[in-house]
Amino acid sequence: MELEDLDHHVHIEGTTIFDGEMAMKGYALNKMCFSFNKAAAREAYLADPEAYMEKFGLNEEQKQACRDKNVLAMIAAGGNIYYLAKFAGIFKLSVQDVGAQQTGMTTEEFKEKLLRQGD
């Protein structure tokens, strides 16, 4: 099978594909999250999240996902997980916290599931 024979847009249940369309949709959100590489940006966001989101031009869907600290909703709003990790870090959300959100479990349930996978 040749590379051009593959359908690169096959829907995978429960998965959001980050392609060019999603990159354009999430540009403002990802740009904001990239800014969190700097401590001053993280502090500015925490001091006034609404003003900070407005500064980057987030739409209402993106703003609400940020208000809710819902990484899965941010992905649906065009967020790229690599940039969103910067956002999650502001609130001390671990990889397990994010995984729990993605699977609809509590963090403790998700951790237990991970432990059981090793049995």
Sequence and secondary structure as in RCSB ss.txt:
>XXXX:A:sequence
MELEDLDHHVHIEGTTIFDGEMAMKGYALNKMCFSFNKAAAREAYLADPEAYMEKFGLNEEQKQACRDKNVLAMI
AAGGNIYYLAKFAGIFKLSVQDVGAQQTGMTTEEFKEKLLRQGD
>XXXX:A:secstr
  GGGS TT   TT     HHHHHHTHHHHHHHHHTTSHHHHHHHHH HHHHHHHHT  HHHHHHHHTT HHHHH
HTT  HHHHHHHHHHTT  HHHHHHHHHT  HHHHHHHHHHHT 
